[in-house]
Amino acid sequence: MKKTLEGENRWRLILEKLKSKFEKFIEKSFGLLDQNCKGFLTIDDMRTFLNSMELFPTSQEMEILYSRLDPYNEGIISLKDYARVIEN
């Protein structure tokens, strides 16, 4: 029984470390998009990034993407909303 508990504790520790690394990855990628260090993203930030990746989305595609990233129609994308979309 003791080995099982040790194994479960180790597994939880591994999951916590993975989650921490993934959260740091999300924060880092958000920071790359937020080149002016505003603390939020705009539709122009997203368009600039996607264009730099040679994706060139249409206006309609940008509206769809932005509606998913800005579900409350605030005009900005927070780190929290960005993370929610990236994680799903």
N, C-alpha and C positions, 0 to 999 in steps of 0.2 A: 504494500500500500504506500509506503514511504517513497518508493521510486516513482510511482504514479504521480504523487503530489509534486515531487521535484521536477518531473517531466512537464507537468502542467505549468508550474511556475516558470520554468525555462521558456516554454512556448509563449507564455504571456509576455515575458521580457523581450523575446524576439519580435513579437507583434508590435509592442510599444516602440521598439527601435525602428522598425520598418515604417510605422506611422509617422514617427518624428522625421525620418529622412524624406518621406513623401511630402509632408507639410513644408519642409524646407525647400524641396524642389518646386512646389507650387508658388511659394513666396518668391523664389529666385526667378521663375519664369514670369511672374507678375511684374517684378522689378524690371525685367528686360523690356517688357511692353510699356511700362511707365517710365519712359526715357527722361521726362522732365521732373521726376520724383514728386508728383502731385499727391500721390497716395490713392489715386483712383485712375481708371481708364475711361477714355471717351471713344466714340465711334471712329474718330479720326486716328486715334492711337491704334485701334484694331485694324483699320484700313491700311495704314502705313506699314504695320507689321506684316499683314497678309500680302501686300504688294511686294515687300522686300523678300518674301518667300516665293515670289512669282506666281501667286495664286489669283490675283486680280478679280476679286468677287464683284458681282453686279450690285447695283443699289438695292435690289430686292433681296439678294442673298445677305447683304449687310444688315438690312432691317430684320430679317429672320434671326440672324446670329445675335444681333444686339438685343432683340426682344427676349431671347433666352438668357443672355448675360445680365440684362437689366430688367428683371421681372416686375419691378414696381414703377417702371417708367420714370426713374429719377434723373435720367440724362447722364448718369455716370455708372461705371462698373466698379464695385467695391472688391476688395480682396476676397471677402466672404462669398460674394456671388460668383466671382471667378472660380474660386476653389470648389464651390458647389457644382458648377458645370464640368470642370475638369475631372472631379472625382466620379461623376456619373457617366 
